[in-house]
């Protein structure tokens, strides 16, 4: 709460996504994502059509309180994109028959108690002021209010020290890593 209050006192407004304006919100998300991750080698640039398809396709699984924009003087300067851990639900319905699946999936979706902070980005001109922490905190607070017990902080490359510091300031610790297989190829 302190992280959220601190940026609020500095004039930053954190607002959740408005699903009644999903086209506008997905366009804004796409613009900010493309800008804030332009220098990130693992992130492609997304077209408005791709972002719209993504947002519309995911809408029924998203929780607007988990998604937020940071605004300074009415201009969006950052975002957080979090969602329920859908793996929890999918594991619960594995092996169910086609007849059982819809009801079992609905029940499994309601039973999710783990959130996933997938993407967070702040325009370079506004970094270093705690907006990243406040966005993540706002999302995590919404998860707590929903009864979630745990949350993950995005997939972070080992050498992405700014993101790793953000996770640590939020109280996270490294709990998993990807197994990478490598083979040297002879010329």
C-alpha positions in Angstrom: 0.0 0.0 0.0 2.9 2.3 0.8 4.2 1.9 -2.8 0.8 2.8 -4.2 0.4 5.7 -1.9 3.9 7.0 -2.6 3.4 7.5 -6.3 -0.2 8.8 -5.7 1.3 11.5 -3.5 3.6 12.4 -6.4 0.7 12.8 -8.8 0.7 9.4 -10.5 -2.8 7.9 -11.0 -3.1 4.2 -11.2 -6.2 3.0 -12.9 -7.5 -0.4 -13.8 -8.5 -1.4 -17.3 -12.0 -0.4 -18.4 -13.4 -3.5 -20.2 -16.2 -1.3 -21.7 -13.5 0.4 -23.7 -11.5 -2.8 -24.5 -10.4 -1.6 -28.0 -8.9 1.6 -26.6 -7.3 -0.2 -23.6 -5.7 -2.9 -25.8 -4.4 -0.3 -28.2 -2.9 1.7 -25.3 -1.4 -1.5 -23.8 0.1 -2.4 -27.2 1.6 1.1 -27.7 3.2 1.0 -24.2 4.4 -2.6 -24.5 6.0 -1.8 -27.8 7.7 1.3 -26.5 8.8 0.0 -23.1 10.1 -3.3 -24.5 11.6 -1.9 -27.8 15.2 -2.6 -26.6 14.4 -6.0 -25.1 15.7 -8.7 -27.4 13.0 -11.2 -26.6 10.0 -9.0 -27.3 8.6 -8.4 -30.8 6.7 -5.3 -31.8 2.9 -6.0 -31.8 0.4 -4.6 -34.3 -2.9 -3.1 -33.0 -4.7 -6.0 -34.6 -2.6 -8.5 -32.7 -3.1 -6.7 -29.4 -6.9 -6.4 -30.1 -7.1 -10.2 -30.8 -5.1 -11.0 -27.7 -7.2 -8.8 -25.4 -10.5 -9.9 -26.9 -9.4 -13.6 -26.8 -8.3 -13.3 -23.2 -11.1 -11.0 -21.9 -13.2 -13.7 -20.2 -10.1 -14.9 -18.3 -8.8 -11.5 -17.3 -9.6 -9.6 -14.1 -9.7 -5.8 -14.7 -8.4 -5.1 -11.1 -5.2 -7.1 -12.0 -4.5 -4.9 -15.0 -3.5 -1.2 -14.6 -2.1 1.8 -16.3 -0.1 4.5 -14.6 -0.9 8.1 -15.7 0.9 11.3 -15.1 -1.1 14.5 -16.0 -3.5 12.3 -18.1 -0.7 10.6 -20.1 -0.2 6.9 -19.8 3.4 6.2 -18.7 3.3 2.6 -17.6 1.3 -0.6 -17.3 1.0 -3.9 -15.5 -0.6 -7.0 -17.0 -1.4 -9.8 -14.6 -3.9 -12.7 -14.7 -5.0 -15.7 -12.8 -2.7 -18.7 -13.0 -4.6 -20.6 -15.6 -2.3 -23.6 -15.2 -3.9 -24.3 -11.9 -7.3 -24.6 -13.5 -6.1 -26.6 -16.5 -4.3 -29.1 -14.3 -7.5 -29.7 -12.4 -9.5 -30.6 -15.5 -6.8 -32.8 -17.1 -8.4 -36.1 -18.0 -12.0 -35.0 -17.7 -14.4 -36.1 -20.4 -15.8 -33.6 -22.9 -19.1 -33.7 -21.1 -17.5 -32.9 -17.7 -15.0 -30.3 -19.0 -17.1 -27.1 -19.2 -18.5 -27.4 -15.7 -15.2 -28.7 -14.3 -13.3 -25.9 -16.0 -15.7 -23.2 -14.6 -15.2 -24.7 -11.1 -11.5 -24.9 -11.5 -11.3 -21.2 -12.7 -13.1 -20.2 -9.5 -10.7 -22.1 -7.4 -7.5 -20.4 -8.6 -5.6 -18.9 -5.8 -2.3 -17.9 -7.5 -1.8 -14.8 -9.7 0.8 -14.2 -12.4 2.3 -10.8 -13.0 3.3 -11.3 -16.6 4.4 -8.0 -17.9 5.2 -4.6 -16.4 6.6 -1.6 -18.2 7.3 2.0 -17.6 8.3 4.6 -20.1 12.0 5.4 -19.9 11.3 9.0 -19.1 9.4 8.0 -15.9 11.6 5.2 -14.6 13.3 5.5 -11.3 10.3 6.9 -9.4 8.7 3.7 -8.1 5.9 3.5 -10.7 6.9 -0.1 -11.5 6.6 -1.0 -7.8 3.3 0.7 -7.4 1.8 -0.9 -10.5 2.9 -4.4 -9.3 1.7 -3.6 -5.7 -1.7 -2.5 -7.0 -2.0 -5.8 -8.9 -0.9 -7.9 -6.0 -3.3 -6.1 -3.6 -6.1 -6.9 -6.0 -5.1 -10.5 -5.9 -5.1 -10.5 -2.1 -8.5 -8.9 -2.1 -9.7 -11.8 -4.3 -8.4 -14.3 -1.8 -5.2 -15.4 -3.7 -2.6 -17.0 -1.5 0.5 -16.6 -3.8 1.7 -14.8 -6.8 4.5 -15.0 -9.3 6.6 -12.1 -10.7 7.1 -12.5 -14.5 9.7 -14.5 -16.3 13.0 -12.5 -15.9 16.2 -13.1 -17.9 19.1 -13.8 -15.6 20.9 -10.5 -16.6 17.8 -8.3 -16.4 18.9 -6.6 -13.1 16.3 -3.8 -13.1 13.5 -6.4 -13.2 15.2 -8.6 -10.7 15.6 -5.7 -8.3 11.9 -4.9 -8.8 11.0 -8.4 -7.8 13.2 -8.3 -4.7 11.8 -5.0 -3.6 8.3 -6.6 -3.9 9.5 -9.3 -1.5 9.9 -12.0 -4.2 12.7 -14.5 -4.4 13.9 -16.7 -7.3 12.0 -20.0 -6.9 12.4 -21.5 -10.4 14.6 -21.3 -13.4 14.3 -22.7 -16.9 16.3 -25.7 -17.9 18.3 -24.7 -21.0 19.7 -27.4 -23.2 22.8 -26.4 -25.2 24.9 -28.1 -27.8 28.0 -26.6 -29.4 27.8 -27.0 -33.2 31.0 -27.6 -35.1 31.6 -25.2 -38.0 
